[in-house]
Amino acid sequence: MRKAALLYNPNSGGTGGKQSRRQAEVESVVTLLRHANVDAELVLTDSPGEAEEQARRAVQSGCDTVFACGGDGTIHTVIQMLASTSVALAILPLGTANALAHDLRLPMNLTDAAQAALRGEPRRVALGQIRYRDLHGNPGTRFFVVAAGAGVDAHLFYKLHTGIKQRMGMTAYYAKAWHLWFSYPMTRFRVEFAVTGSDERRRADVTELMAVRIQNFGGVLQELAPGASLDRDDVRVVFCRTASRLAYLLYVTRGLLRRNWKVPGIDLACSDRVSCQYLHDSSASGAPEAETKIYVETDGELVGTLPAEITVVPDALTLLAPRR
């Protein structure tokens, strides 16, 4: 590591004193890197769009490393500019879940995470890529490193829009999410994919699909999709053919208890190409009505709606992480 940019949103992660303490921690990492003879610069951003632009500038200015100082949403923003370049991604975990950091076995302490990046082993991995329609109906494309989803989970992200946690508080936020989950109509859509190593196409009508790239999400729910791995050039597909909310709860409980239960109506497969389509159009114009739209999320960020296609781009990103 010779030249690094640290991208950090000082308005994230609380208010007042907590924000000041977090920024001081990030600034201390800049000092640490400079003492290690790294030309390090802290770049403050105030939106995902600006963070993406600053990541692009860091690549153009000759940085060999970009630190994402935040959670999985920040990482998602940064990888859009680092994908298919030689610039490495390093992580200072400051998010709520920090799923990728957990999967890479990174320390949650920022100083230790910076030291891990300095000593880290460059690891080249594949990225997921999803094509979709944005919220205005225009074609969009995003890379993802943790997971992409369509159906129930993305609908919750649509209803629980950005900033609601700060306004409502976490308790009210989870209560609202719980209510929305029970009121979601479990709208079905069609998925089609070929299992890795086979040319046979499979088709299913589902209420939820997740394409997962990581093995360990950390926290109480670690293995959401057993068999997923950053070392693979495919995604682990979790597809829910059931509309039973009990089946969903059983599947989550399976992960919480580290059990290998078979949950009726919920299946797993590996694939490097998955398409998701509406079962039928609900208007003469061919565009679904607002209440029947099925939403799409990537790495916990709402991006748009169906139709969508998920593929995998091999050898797309360099990660700095502890040796395995």
C-alpha positions as CSV (number, residue, x, y, z in Angstrom):
1,M,0.0,0.0,0.0
2,R,1.5,3.3,-1.2
3,K,-1.4,5.7,-1.7
4,A,-4.8,5.5,-0.1
5,A,-8.0,7.5,0.0
6,L,-10.4,7.0,3.0
7,L,-14.0,7.8,2.1
8,Y,-16.1,8.8,5.1
9,N,-19.5,10.4,5.5
10,P,-19.3,12.5,8.8
11,N,-23.1,12.7,9.0
12,S,-23.6,9.0,9.3
13,G,-23.8,6.9,12.5
14,G,-25.7,9.1,15.0
15,T,-25.5,12.8,16.0
16,G,-23.4,15.3,17.9
17,G,-20.8,13.8,20.1
18,K,-21.0,10.3,18.5
19,Q,-20.3,11.7,15.1
20,S,-17.3,13.7,16.4
21,R,-15.9,10.6,18.1
22,R,-16.2,8.5,15.0
23,Q,-14.5,11.1,12.8
24,A,-11.7,11.4,15.3
25,E,-11.2,7.6,15.1
26,V,-11.1,7.8,11.3
27,E,-8.6,10.6,11.5
28,S,-6.4,8.6,13.8
29,V,-6.3,5.8,11.2
30,V,-5.1,8.4,8.6
31,T,-2.2,9.2,11.0
32,L,-1.5,5.5,11.5
33,L,-1.3,5.0,7.8
34,R,1.0,8.0,7.3
35,H,3.3,6.6,10.0
36,A,3.4,3.4,7.9
37,N,4.6,5.5,4.9
38,V,1.3,5.5,3.1
39,D,0.2,8.7,1.3
40,A,-3.2,8.7,3.0
41,E,-6.0,11.2,2.6
42,L,-9.3,11.5,4.4
43,V,-12.1,12.4,1.9
44,L,-15.4,13.5,3.4
45,T,-18.6,12.8,1.5
46,D,-22.2,13.6,2.3
47,S,-24.1,11.3,-0.1
48,P,-23.7,8.0,-1.9
49,G,-23.4,9.9,-5.2
50,E,-20.5,12.0,-3.9
51,A,-18.8,8.9,-2.4
52,E,-19.0,7.2,-5.8
53,E,-17.6,10.3,-7.5
54,Q,-14.8,10.5,-5.0
55,A,-14.0,6.8,-5.4
56,R,-13.7,7.4,-9.2
57,R,-11.3,10.3,-8.6
58,A,-9.2,8.2,-6.2
59,V,-8.8,5.6,-8.9
60,Q,-7.9,8.3,-11.5
61,S,-5.4,10.0,-9.1
62,G,-3.3,6.8,-8.8
63,C,-4.5,5.4,-5.4
64,D,-3.8,1.7,-5.0
65,T,-6.2,1.4,-2.1
66,V,-9.6,2.9,-1.2
67,F,-10.9,2.5,2.3
68,A,-14.7,2.3,2.7
69,C,-15.3,3.9,6.1
70,G,-18.8,2.7,6.9
71,G,-21.1,-0.3,6.5
72,D,-22.2,-2.5,3.6
73,G,-24.0,0.4,2.0
74,T,-20.7,2.4,1.8
75,I,-18.9,-0.6,0.4
76,H,-21.6,-1.1,-2.2
77,T,-21.1,2.5,-3.3
78,V,-17.3,2.3,-3.5
79,I,-17.2,-1.0,-5.4
80,Q,-19.1,0.5,-8.3
81,M,-15.9,2.4,-9.2
82,L,-13.3,-0.2,-8.1
83,A,-14.8,-3.1,-10.1
84,S,-12.6,-4.3,-12.9
85,T,-9.6,-2.2,-11.7
86,S,-6.5,-3.1,-9.9
87,V,-7.3,-0.7,-7.0
88,A,-7.9,-2.6,-3.7
89,L,-10.8,-2.2,-1.4
90,A,-10.0,-1.9,2.4
91,I,-12.7,-1.6,5.0
92,L,-13.0,0.3,8.3
93,P,-16.3,-1.2,9.7
94,L,-18.6,1.5,10.9
95,G,-22.0,0.2,9.9
96,T,-24.7,-1.5,11.8
97,A,-24.4,-5.0,10.3
98,N,-20.9,-5.0,8.7
99,A,-21.7,-8.3,6.9
100,L,-18.7,-8.2,4.5
101,A,-16.3,-7.3,7.3
102,H,-17.6,-10.3,9.3
103,D,-17.2,-12.6,6.4
104,L,-13.6,-11.4,5.8
105,R,-12.9,-11.8,9.6
106,L,-11.9,-8.2,10.0
107,P,-11.6,-6.7,13.4
108,M,-14.4,-4.4,14.4
109,N,-11.9,-2.0,16.1
110,L,-10.8,0.6,13.5
111,T,-7.1,0.7,14.4
112,D,-7.0,-3.1,14.3
113,A,-8.9,-3.1,10.9
114,A,-6.4,-0.6,9.5
115,Q,-3.5,-2.8,10.7
116,A,-5.2,-5.8,9.1
117,A,-5.4,-3.9,5.8
118,L,-1.7,-3.0,6.0
119,R,-0.8,-6.6,6.5
120,G,-3.6,-7.9,4.4
121,E,-3.3,-10.4,1.6
122,P,-4.7,-9.1,-1.7
123,R,-7.6,-11.3,-2.6
124,R,-9.2,-11.2,-6.0
125,V,-12.9,-12.2,-6.0
126,A,-15.8,-12.2,-8.3
127,L,-18.7,-9.7,-8.0
128,G,-22.4,-10.1,-8.6
129,Q,-24.0,-7.8,-11.1
130,I,-27.6,-7.1,-11.4
131,R,-29.6,-5.4,-14.2
132,Y,-33.0,-4.0,-13.4
133,R,-35.4,-1.1,-13.9
134,D,-34.8,1.9,-11.7
135,L,-37.6,3.6,-9.8
136,H,-38.3,5.8,-12.9
137,G,-38.4,2.8,-15.2
138,N,-35.0,3.3,-16.8
139,P,-32.5,0.4,-17.2
140,G,-29.9,0.3,-14.4
141,T,-26.9,-1.9,-13.5
142,R,-25.1,-2.3,-10.2
143,F,-22.4,-4.6,-8.8
144,F,-22.9,-6.3,-5.5
145,V,-20.6,-8.1,-3.1
146,V,-22.9,-9.3,-0.3
147,A,-26.3,-10.2,-1.8
148,A,-29.1,-9.0,-4.1
149,G,-32.7,-9.7,-3.5
150,A,-36.2,-9.3,-5.0
151,G,-39.6,-9.6,-3.3
152,V,-40.2,-9.4,0.4
153,D,-36.9,-8.0,1.6
154,A,-36.7,-5.3,-1.2
155,H,-40.3,-4.3,-0.5
156,L,-39.4,-3.5,3.1
157,F,-36.5,-1.4,1.9
158,Y,-38.9,0.5,-0.3
159,K,-41.3,1.2,2.5
160,L,-38.6,1.9,5.1
161,H,-37.0,4.7,3.1
162,T,-33.7,6.3,3.8
163,G,-33.6,8.3,7.1
164,I,-36.5,6.7,8.8
165,K,-34.3,5.0,11.4
166,Q,-33.0,8.4,12.5
167,R,-36.4,9.9,12.7
168,M,-38.2,7.0,14.4
169,G,-35.5,5.3,16.4
170,M,-34.5,1.7,16.1
171,T,-37.3,0.3,18.2
172,A,-40.0,2.0,16.2
173,Y,-38.1,1.1,13.0
174,Y,-38.2,-2.6,13.8
175,A,-41.8,-2.4,14.9
176,K,-42.7,-0.8,11.5
177,A,-40.7,-3.4,9.6
178,W,-42.5,-6.2,11.5
179,H,-45.9,-4.7,10.6
180,L,-45.0,-4.3,7.0
181,W,-43.7,-7.9,6.7
182,F,-47.0,-9.3,8.0
183,S,-49.0,-7.0,5.7
184,Y,-46.9,-7.7,2.5
185,P,-49.2,-9.5,0.0
186,M,-46.5,-12.1,-1.0
187,T,-46.8,-11.3,-4.7
188,R,-45.3,-14.0,-6.9
189,F,-42.9,-13.5,-9.7
190,R,-41.0,-15.9,-12.0
191,V,-37.3,-16.9,-11.7
192,E,-35.3,-18.9,-14.2
193,F,-31.8,-20.2,-13.8
194,A,-29.4,-23.0,-14.7
195,V,-27.7,-24.8,-11.8
196,T,-23.9,-24.4,-11.9
197,G,-22.3,-27.1,-14.0
198,S,-25.5,-27.9,-15.8
199,D,-27.2,-26.6,-19.0
200,E,-30.7,-27.5,-17.7
201,R,-32.8,-24.4,-17.0
202,R,-35.0,-24.4,-13.9
203,R,-38.1,-22.2,-13.4
204,A,-40.1,-21.4,-10.3
205,D,-42.8,-18.9,-9.3
206,V,-41.6,-17.4,-6.0
207,T,-42.4,-14.7,-3.5
208,E,-38.7,-14.0,-2.7
209,L,-35.3,-14.5,-4.2
210,M,-31.9,-13.8,-2.8
211,A,-28.6,-14.2,-4.6
212,V,-25.9,-14.5,-1.9
213,R,-22.1,-14.1,-2.3
214,I,-20.8,-14.4,1.3
215,Q,-20.8,-17.2,3.8
216,N,-20.9,-15.4,7.2
217,F,-23.2,-12.4,7.8
218,G,-22.0,-12.1,11.4
219,G,-24.2,-11.4,14.5
220,V,-26.9,-13.8,15.5
221,L,-27.8,-14.7,11.9
222,Q,-24.6,-16.0,10.3
223,E,-25.3,-18.5,7.5
224,L,-28.2,-17.1,5.5
225,A,-27.3,-19.3,2.5
226,P,-25.1,-22.3,3.3
227,G,-22.7,-22.9,0.5
228,A,-22.2,-19.3,-0.5
229,S,-18.6,-18.1,-0.8
230,L,-16.6,-15.2,-2.2
231,D,-14.2,-17.8,-3.6
232,R,-16.9,-19.1,-6.0
233,D,-17.8,-17.6,-9.4
234,D,-21.5,-18.0,-8.8
235,V,-24.2,-17.0,-6.4
236,R,-26.0,-19.1,-3.8
237,V,-29.7,-18.7,-4.8
238,V,-32.3,-18.9,-2.1
239,F,-35.8,-19.0,-3.7
240,C,-39.0,-19.1,-1.8
241,R,-41.8,-20.9,-3.6
242,T,-44.1,-20.6,-0.6
243,A,-46.2,-17.7,0.6
244,S,-46.2,-19.1,4.1
245,R,-44.9,-16.6,6.6
246,L,-44.3,-19.5,9.0
247,A,-41.9,-21.0,6.4
248,Y,-39.9,-17.8,6.3
249,L,-39.7,-17.7,10.1
250,L,-38.5,-21.3,10.2
251,Y,-35.8,-20.6,7.6
252,V,-34.5,-17.6,9.6
253,T,-34.7,-19.7,12.8
254,R,-32.7,-22.4,11.0
255,G,-29.9,-19.8,10.5
256,L,-30.1,-18.5,14.1
257,L,-29.8,-22.0,15.5
258,R,-27.1,-23.2,12.9
259,R,-29.4,-26.1,11.9
260,N,-29.6,-27.7,8.5
261,W,-33.3,-28.1,8.4
262,K,-35.2,-28.6,5.2
263,V,-37.9,-25.9,5.1
264,P,-40.8,-26.9,2.7
265,G,-41.1,-24.3,-0.1
266,I,-37.7,-22.8,0.3
267,D,-34.9,-24.2,-1.8
268,L,-31.2,-23.4,-2.5
269,A,-29.1,-23.8,-5.6
270,C,-25.9,-22.3,-7.2
271,S,-26.0,-20.4,-10.5
272,D,-24.1,-17.7,-12.4
273,R,-27.2,-16.3,-14.2
274,V,-30.7,-15.8,-12.7
275,S,-33.5,-13.9,-14.4
276,C,-36.5,-12.5,-12.6
277,Q,-39.7,-11.5,-14.4
278,Y,-43.3,-10.5,-13.6
279,L,-45.8,-13.3,-14.0
280,H,-48.0,-11.0,-16.1
281,D,-48.4,-7.3,-16.7
282,S,-51.3,-5.6,-14.9
283,S,-51.9,-2.7,-17.3
284,A,-52.5,-2.3,-21.0
285,S,-49.3,-0.3,-21.2
286,G,-47.3,-3.3,-20.1
287,A,-46.0,-1.7,-16.9
288,P,-47.2,-3.0,-13.6
289,E,-49.3,-0.8,-11.4
290,A,-47.5,0.8,-8.4
291,E,-49.2,-1.6,-5.9
292,T,-48.0,-4.7,-7.8
293,K,-44.5,-3.6,-8.4
294,I,-41.8,-6.0,-7.2
295,Y,-38.7,-4.2,-5.9
296,V,-35.0,-5.1,-6.1
297,E,-32.2,-4.4,-3.6
298,T,-28.5,-4.9,-3.7
299,D,-26.3,-5.0,-0.6
300,G,-29.2,-3.6,1.4
301,E,-29.8,-0.7,-0.9
302,L,-33.1,-0.3,-2.8
303,V,-32.3,0.1,-6.5
304,G,-35.4,-0.5,-8.5
305,T,-37.9,-3.1,-9.8
306,L,-38.2,-6.1,-12.0
307,P,-37.5,-7.3,-14.6
308,A,-34.0,-8.1,-13.4
309,E,-31.1,-10.3,-14.3
310,I,-28.3,-11.4,-12.0
311,T,-24.9,-12.5,-13.3
312,V,-21.4,-13.0,-11.9
313,V,-18.3,-11.1,-13.1
314,P,-15.2,-13.2,-12.3
315,D,-11.9,-11.7,-11.1
316,A,-13.6,-8.3,-10.6
317,L,-12.4,-6.9,-7.3
318,T,-9.3,-6.9,-5.0
319,L,-10.0,-7.1,-1.3
320,L,-7.5,-6.5,1.5
321,A,-8.3,-8.9,4.3
322,P,-6.5,-11.1,6.8
323,R,-5.0,-14.3,5.5
324,R,-7.4,-17.2,5.6
